[in-house]
Amino acid sequence: MRFISERRRDLRIWWYRTDKTLWAIGLAVAALLGLLAFLTGAVKARQDEQRSRVLEAHRKNLDCLARNVYFEARGEPLAGQFAVAEVTLNRQASRLYPRTICEVVYQKNWDPLRKRYVGAFSWTEFDSLPEPGGEDWQRAWRVAETVYYGKSIPTLQGALHFHATYIKPDWAKSKQRVARIGRHVFYK
C-alpha cells in the first residue's frame, strides 16, 4: 500500500513539474486526427451512398427502357428495336418530355376525346402484363444497354414519335416522317 501511495505522490510531483504545453499540443493533435478520421469516414460513406443511388437509378432506367423495347417492338427486326429505344431516349433528352426514362415511358396525358389519361406507349395502359422473359427479353435488354450507354450510332436523331403501320393517328399529319422500320413509322 505504501508503495502505491509513493508512486502516486511521485506521479503528482512529476505532473506539476512537467511543461503542460507539450501535453496540450499532443492532445489537440490527437483530437484533430480523430476528427479528420471521422470526417473521412463520413465522406466515404456519403460517396458510397450516392454511388449506390446513381447505380440504382441507372438500373431502374435501363429496366424501363428494356421493357419499352420488349413490349413495343419485341417482334420487330433488330433495327426497329433500336429505333424504339432511340425514340425513348430522344424524348428523355427533349425539354418537352419528363427528365427520366421511366417517367418518359410511363407518362400519361389527358385525352379530351376519350376523357381519360392515355399512355405515351400503348402497353403502359394495360393493368397487368406478363413478366418479360426468354430470348426476346434478353435481346431487348441488350438493345436497351447498347442505346442507353451510347454504344450505337443514333439513326433517328430528333425522332420523338412512332406508331404501328396499321394505325393512322391524327397527330402524324403534323410531324415529319423520318423512317419506316418493320411495322413502325417514325417521326420528328
Stockholm file with secondary structure:
# STOCKHOLM 1.0

chainA/1-188         MRFISERRRDLRIWWYRTDKTLWAIGLAVAALLGLLAFLTGAVKARQDEQRSRVLEAHRKNLDCLARNVYFEARGEPLAGQFAVAEVTLNRQASRLYPRTICEVVYQKNWDPLRKRYVGAFSWTEFDSLPEPGGEDWQRAWRVAETVYYGKSIPTLQGALHFHATYIKPDWAKSKQRVARIGRHVFYK
#=GR chainA/1-188 SS CHHHHHHHHHHHHHHHHSCHHHHHHHHHHHHHHHHHHHHHHHHHHHHHHHHHHHHHHHHHHHHHHHHHHHHHHTTSCHHHHHHHHHHHHHHHHSTTSCSSHHHHHTCEEEETTTTEEEESSGGGGSSCCCCCCHHHHHHHHHHHHHHHTTCSCCSSTTCCEEEETTCCCGGGGGSCEEEEETTEEEEC
#=GC SS_cons         CHHHHHHHHHHHHHHHHSCHHHHHHHHHHHHHHHHHHHHHHHHHHHHHHHHHHHHHHHHHHHHHHHHHHHHHHTTSCHHHHHHHHHHHHHHHHSTTSCSSHHHHHTCEEEETTTTEEEESSGGGGSSCCCCCCHHHHHHHHHHHHHHHTTCSCCSSTTCCEEEETTCCCGGGGGSCEEEEETTEEEEC
//
